Amino acid sequence: MAKFHDMPGHLVRRAHQVSTALFHNHMTAEGIDLTPFQFAAMSAINMNPGLDQASVAAWAACDRATIGGVVDRLVEKGYVTRAVSPRDRRARVLEITDSGREILNQVQQIALEIQDEITMGLTPDEKDTLVRLLKRVSENHPK
């Protein structure tokens, strides 16, 4: 029988806790009120202006109900605008604002630094292997 602390599910959960805590600590230190999900949504919108909420949810591997709240908060913060799609009146298209782009640029740099913290103690080859294996696990279990 596998030891609990050697189970992949437990280790993935712990790695997620570490990643989320590092993100939160860095954002707090910089005085930035942004969650990892909000960062993911803003990244998707910035890379795909005019993207609808359902597509942002798919891009961020998040359910539609959750992304609705995430987008609501981003709109409240002035980082994103939401408008009715000219092609489908049921859909809402999203655009990043100038202040959203400014904060996203700042957070992207911090996020890169966090990646180094998450993988500290690993060699470059080990980092590449970790990323490759995490991608495989994610691709084997699509949302």
Sequence and secondary structure as in RCSB ss.txt:
>XXXX:A:sequence
MAKFHDMPGHLVRRAHQVSTALFHNHMTAEGIDLTPFQFAAMSAINMNPGLDQASVAAWAACDRATIGGVVDRLV
EKGYVTRAVSPRDRRARVLEITDSGREILNQVQQIALEIQDEITMGLTPDEKDTLVRLLKRVSENHPK
>XXXX:A:secstr
   GGG HHHHHHHHHHHHHHHHHHHHHHHT    HHHHHHHHHHHHSTTEEHHHHHHHTT  HHHHHHHHHHHH
HTTSEEEEE SS TT EEEEE HHHHHHHHHHHHHHHHHHHHHTTT  HHHHHHHHHHHHHHHHHS  
